[in-house]
Amino acid sequence: MIKKISLLAIVIAAVAAFIYFDLATYLTLEQLKHQQAALQEYRAENPILLALAYALIYIVVTALSLPGAALLTLTGGAVFGVFLGTILANLSATIGATLAFLIARYVLGDWVQKKFADKIEPVNKGIEQDGAFYLFTLRLVPVVPFFVINVVMGLTKIRVWTYFWVSQIGMLAGAAVYANAGTQLAKLDSLSGILSAPLLASFVLLGVFPLIAKKAVSFFRNRRSQPQG
Protein backbone atom coordinates (compact mmCIF):
# COMPACT_ATOMS: atom_id res chain seq x y z
CA MET A 1 0.00 0.00 0.00
CA ILE A 2 2.84 2.38 0.87
CA LYS A 3 4.50 1.67 -2.49
CA LYS A 4 1.27 2.47 -4.34
CA ILE A 5 0.79 5.72 -2.45
CA SER A 6 4.43 6.70 -3.06
CA LEU A 7 4.15 5.97 -6.78
CA LEU A 8 0.91 7.92 -7.03
CA ALA A 9 2.52 10.85 -5.20
CA ILE A 10 5.46 10.84 -7.64
CA VAL A 11 3.10 10.83 -10.63
CA ILE A 12 1.01 13.67 -9.21
CA ALA A 13 4.14 15.69 -8.38
CA ALA A 14 5.54 15.21 -11.89
CA VAL A 15 2.27 16.26 -13.53
CA ALA A 16 2.01 19.24 -11.19
CA ALA A 17 5.56 20.32 -12.08
CA PHE A 18 4.72 20.03 -15.78
CA ILE A 19 1.74 22.34 -15.27
CA TYR A 20 3.44 24.75 -12.85
CA PHE A 21 6.46 25.34 -15.08
CA ASP A 22 4.21 25.52 -18.15
CA LEU A 23 6.35 23.00 -20.00
CA ALA A 24 3.58 22.49 -22.55
CA THR A 25 4.71 25.73 -24.21
CA TYR A 26 7.87 23.92 -25.31
CA LEU A 27 5.88 21.14 -26.97
CA THR A 28 4.34 23.15 -29.78
CA LEU A 29 4.75 23.14 -33.54
CA GLU A 30 6.08 26.71 -33.45
CA GLN A 31 8.75 25.84 -30.91
CA LEU A 32 9.80 22.79 -32.93
CA LYS A 33 10.19 24.87 -36.07
CA HIS A 34 12.17 27.46 -34.14
CA GLN A 35 14.51 24.88 -32.57
CA GLN A 36 14.87 22.49 -35.51
CA ALA A 37 18.16 23.87 -36.82
CA ALA A 38 19.70 23.90 -33.33
CA LEU A 39 18.58 20.33 -32.67
CA GLN A 40 20.00 19.09 -35.97
CA GLU A 41 23.29 20.85 -35.24
CA TYR A 42 23.43 19.28 -31.78
CA ARG A 43 22.63 15.89 -33.27
CA ALA A 44 25.61 16.19 -35.62
CA GLU A 45 27.88 16.69 -32.61
CA ASN A 46 26.19 14.37 -30.06
CA PRO A 47 23.96 11.89 -31.89
CA ILE A 48 23.77 9.23 -29.17
CA LEU A 49 23.23 11.70 -26.33
CA LEU A 50 20.44 13.49 -28.18
CA ALA A 51 18.77 10.20 -29.11
CA LEU A 52 18.83 9.09 -25.46
CA ALA A 53 17.51 12.45 -24.25
CA TYR A 54 14.75 12.38 -26.88
CA ALA A 55 13.73 8.84 -25.91
CA LEU A 56 13.71 9.69 -22.20
CA ILE A 57 11.54 12.79 -22.70
CA TYR A 58 9.13 10.82 -24.90
CA ILE A 59 8.89 7.99 -22.36
CA VAL A 60 8.18 10.38 -19.48
CA VAL A 61 5.55 12.31 -21.45
CA THR A 62 3.66 9.16 -22.46
CA ALA A 63 4.07 7.42 -19.10
CA LEU A 64 2.49 10.40 -17.33
CA SER A 65 -0.18 10.83 -20.04
CA LEU A 66 0.99 14.38 -20.74
CA PRO A 67 0.16 16.16 -24.01
CA GLY A 68 2.80 16.23 -26.73
CA ALA A 69 3.26 12.68 -28.04
CA ALA A 70 2.32 13.58 -31.63
CA LEU A 71 4.63 16.60 -31.57
CA LEU A 72 7.49 14.47 -30.25
CA THR A 73 7.01 11.99 -33.10
CA LEU A 74 7.22 14.90 -35.54
CA THR A 75 10.41 15.95 -33.78
CA GLY A 76 11.87 12.50 -34.32
CA GLY A 77 11.36 12.75 -38.06
CA ALA A 78 12.56 16.36 -38.24
CA VAL A 79 15.78 15.68 -36.32
CA PHE A 80 16.64 12.02 -36.95
CA GLY A 81 15.02 11.36 -40.33
CA VAL A 82 12.15 9.04 -41.24
CA PHE A 83 13.73 5.65 -40.43
CA LEU A 84 15.54 6.40 -37.19
CA GLY A 85 12.88 8.89 -36.12
CA THR A 86 10.15 6.27 -36.55
CA ILE A 87 12.10 3.63 -34.62
CA LEU A 88 12.97 5.97 -31.75
CA ALA A 89 9.48 7.44 -31.50
CA ASN A 90 7.68 4.10 -31.71
CA LEU A 91 9.90 2.33 -29.18
CA SER A 92 9.77 5.27 -26.76
CA ALA A 93 5.99 5.57 -27.13
CA THR A 94 5.55 1.85 -26.47
CA ILE A 95 7.75 1.90 -23.37
CA GLY A 96 5.96 4.99 -22.06
CA ALA A 97 2.55 3.53 -22.83
CA THR A 98 3.49 0.33 -21.02
CA LEU A 99 4.57 2.31 -17.96
CA ALA A 100 1.24 4.19 -18.01
CA PHE A 101 -0.49 0.81 -18.36
CA LEU A 102 1.39 -0.53 -15.32
CA ILE A 103 0.63 2.58 -13.26
CA ALA A 104 -3.07 2.21 -14.04
CA ARG A 105 -2.99 -1.50 -13.23
CA TYR A 106 -1.03 -1.51 -10.00
CA VAL A 107 -2.02 1.85 -8.55
CA LEU A 108 -5.67 2.08 -9.59
CA GLY A 109 -6.46 -1.43 -10.78
CA ASP A 110 -7.58 -3.12 -7.55
CA TRP A 111 -9.80 -0.23 -6.50
CA VAL A 112 -11.45 0.11 -9.91
CA GLN A 113 -11.93 -3.65 -10.30
CA LYS A 114 -13.70 -3.82 -6.91
CA LYS A 115 -15.70 -0.62 -7.38
CA PHE A 116 -16.82 -1.28 -10.95
CA ALA A 117 -16.46 -5.06 -11.21
CA ASP A 118 -19.79 -5.50 -13.01
CA LYS A 119 -18.80 -2.95 -15.68
CA ILE A 120 -15.20 -4.08 -16.10
CA GLU A 121 -15.97 -7.80 -16.36
CA PRO A 122 -17.49 -7.64 -19.89
CA VAL A 123 -14.40 -5.77 -21.06
CA ASN A 124 -12.17 -8.41 -19.47
CA LYS A 125 -14.10 -11.14 -21.27
CA GLY A 126 -13.72 -9.32 -24.55
CA ILE A 127 -9.97 -8.98 -23.95
CA GLU A 128 -9.70 -12.70 -23.13
CA GLN A 129 -11.38 -13.57 -26.43
CA ASP A 130 -9.92 -10.94 -28.76
CA GLY A 131 -7.28 -9.19 -26.64
CA ALA A 132 -4.47 -8.83 -29.17
CA PHE A 133 -6.79 -8.13 -32.11
CA TYR A 134 -8.87 -5.65 -30.13
CA LEU A 135 -5.82 -3.76 -28.88
CA PHE A 136 -4.29 -3.77 -32.37
CA THR A 137 -7.43 -2.16 -33.74
CA LEU A 138 -7.42 0.53 -31.06
CA ARG A 139 -3.75 1.31 -31.67
CA LEU A 140 -4.06 1.51 -35.43
CA VAL A 141 -7.28 3.50 -35.60
CA PRO A 142 -6.56 7.03 -34.25
CA VAL A 143 -10.01 7.57 -32.77
CA VAL A 144 -9.62 6.67 -29.08
CA PRO A 145 -7.10 8.99 -27.36
CA PHE A 146 -3.68 7.46 -26.77
CA PHE A 147 -3.67 7.90 -22.99
CA VAL A 148 -7.20 6.51 -22.64
CA ILE A 149 -6.13 3.22 -24.24
CA ASN A 150 -3.17 2.97 -21.87
CA VAL A 151 -5.28 3.48 -18.76
CA VAL A 152 -8.25 1.35 -19.81
CA MET A 153 -6.06 -1.56 -20.89
CA GLY A 154 -4.25 -1.38 -17.56
CA LEU A 155 -7.56 -2.15 -15.87
CA THR A 156 -8.13 -5.30 -17.92
CA LYS A 157 -6.50 -8.72 -17.60
CA ILE A 158 -4.43 -8.48 -20.78
CA ARG A 159 -0.83 -9.62 -20.21
CA VAL A 160 1.91 -7.00 -20.08
CA TRP A 161 4.02 -8.62 -22.81
CA THR A 162 1.01 -8.94 -25.12
CA TYR A 163 0.20 -5.30 -24.51
CA PHE A 164 3.77 -4.26 -25.27
CA TRP A 165 4.32 -6.09 -28.56
CA VAL A 166 0.84 -5.44 -29.96
CA SER A 167 1.21 -1.74 -29.14
CA GLN A 168 4.62 -1.72 -30.80
CA ILE A 169 3.22 -3.15 -34.04
CA GLY A 170 -0.08 -1.27 -33.94
CA MET A 171 1.52 2.16 -33.49
CA LEU A 172 4.26 1.67 -36.07
CA ALA A 173 2.28 2.92 -39.08
CA GLY A 174 1.15 6.07 -37.27
CA ALA A 175 4.69 6.77 -36.06
CA ALA A 176 6.00 6.46 -39.62
CA VAL A 177 3.36 8.89 -40.92
CA TYR A 178 4.19 11.53 -38.31
CA ALA A 179 7.96 11.04 -38.62
CA ASN A 180 7.69 11.43 -42.38
CA ALA A 181 5.64 14.60 -41.88
CA GLY A 182 8.41 15.85 -39.61
CA THR A 183 10.83 15.82 -42.52
CA GLN A 184 8.53 18.38 -44.19
CA LEU A 185 8.25 20.48 -41.04
CA ALA A 186 8.52 23.86 -42.78
CA LYS A 187 5.37 23.10 -44.80
CA LEU A 188 3.22 22.16 -41.79
CA ASP A 189 0.79 24.68 -40.36
CA SER A 190 -0.92 22.36 -37.86
CA LEU A 191 -0.92 18.76 -36.63
CA SER A 192 -4.47 18.25 -37.85
CA GLY A 193 -3.38 18.34 -41.47
CA ILE A 194 -1.14 15.28 -41.17
CA LEU A 195 -3.87 12.64 -41.11
CA SER A 196 -6.05 13.08 -44.18
CA ALA A 197 -9.47 11.45 -44.55
CA PRO A 198 -8.24 8.73 -46.98
CA LEU A 199 -5.34 7.93 -44.66
CA LEU A 200 -7.67 7.67 -41.66
CA ALA A 201 -9.94 5.38 -43.65
CA SER A 202 -6.97 3.17 -44.53
CA PHE A 203 -5.99 2.92 -40.87
CA VAL A 204 -9.56 1.99 -39.94
CA LEU A 205 -9.73 -0.78 -42.56
CA LEU A 206 -6.30 -2.11 -41.64
CA GLY A 207 -7.10 -2.05 -37.94
CA VAL A 208 -10.53 -3.66 -38.17
CA PHE A 209 -9.60 -6.33 -40.73
CA PRO A 210 -7.79 -8.75 -38.32
CA LEU A 211 -10.73 -8.65 -35.91
CA ILE A 212 -13.26 -9.27 -38.70
CA ALA A 213 -11.11 -12.08 -40.10
CA LYS A 214 -10.91 -13.75 -36.69
CA LYS A 215 -14.68 -13.52 -36.23
CA ALA A 216 -15.25 -14.91 -39.72
CA VAL A 217 -12.95 -17.89 -39.11
CA SER A 218 -14.70 -18.64 -35.81
CA PHE A 219 -18.10 -18.39 -37.49
CA PHE A 220 -17.23 -20.87 -40.26
CA ARG A 221 -15.57 -23.25 -37.81
CA ASN A 222 -18.73 -23.30 -35.72
CA ARG A 223 -20.84 -23.89 -38.84
CA ARG A 224 -18.65 -26.85 -39.87
CA SER A 225 -18.73 -28.35 -36.38
CA GLN A 226 -22.52 -28.36 -36.30
CA PRO A 227 -24.14 -31.68 -37.26
CA GLN A 228 -25.54 -31.74 -40.75
CA GLY A 229 -29.30 -32.22 -40.89
Beta strands, then each sheet from edge to edge (+ up, - down):
end
